[in-house]
Amino acid sequence: MIEVKDLTKSFEDKTVLEGITTVFEDGKTNLIIGQSGSGKTVLMKNLVGLLDPTSGQVLYDGRDFVAMSKKEKVYMRREMGMIFQSAALFDSLTVLENVMFPLDMFSTMTLRERTKRAMDCLDRVNLVGAEEKFPGELSGGMQKRVAIARAIALNPKYLFCDEPNSGLDPKTSLVIDDLLHSITKEFNMTTIINTHDMNSVMGIGENIIFIYEGHKEWQGISSQIMHSDNQRLTDFIFASDLLKNMRNLVLEKEEQHLVKSST
């Protein structure tokens, strides 16, 4: 579990995040959503230590990450897995070598143990048989699955995903969503996903934080979005006329059903 308490981040005289207080839960896919420039990426960077908050706390199972020394943060990051927007694989390394990279850097395993662990991770993302290929030989979806395998190689407690579906077609995006969701459940990780993908929001949004102009505007689960009376949230989620009409149609049908049930 990650607790954020009254987190504020300013750059000189501009406040980008103000008074963010929330909890990211174990064993759930926690989503951060918001318009471009709302502050959600800055929030993610504060969580992983790429930026230091101006004030406030970030508690990893009660451990204050902000107050840690540089050395303590290095050790703490061994409990984190990260999936970047572009997959960020090493082009000159094979798939197996990419997944082994964090094990080579941070584990005390033997070569045989590291290889077995990497192959187990590739098996988990259904990529056994691709271990000798190079990233350039893979599709975008396969590259993202390699990135997921690498992110879980050290068996992290916390998994951070920055726009994991960026550049993927809708069908492949659903595969990545399902994979992240199932891995989160399997390993009981605290998974935090920064996303613009509304399919992800409605499909795997077990704990959603909506950031609006640097403030936490709304928090809830995907099933609550359809009936939310938060205008800023509904304007963001149902931005197009098509989605607005679909929402109105669903609400009208539900209202008609309630009327029939009461008569």
Secondary structure, DSSP 4 states (H G I P E B T S, - for coil): -EEEEEEEEEETTEEEEEEEEEEEPTTEEEEEE--TTSSHHHHHHHHHTSS--SEEEEEETTEESTTS-HHHHHHHGGGEEEE-TT----TTS-HHHHHHHHHHHH----HHHHHHHHHHHHHHTT-TT-TTS-GGGS-HHHHHHHHHHHHTTT--SEEEEESTTTT--HHHHHHHHHHHHHHHHHHT-EEEEE---HHHHHHH-SEEEEEETTEEEEEE-HHHHTT---HHHHHHHT-SHHHHHHHHHHHHHHHHHHHHHH-
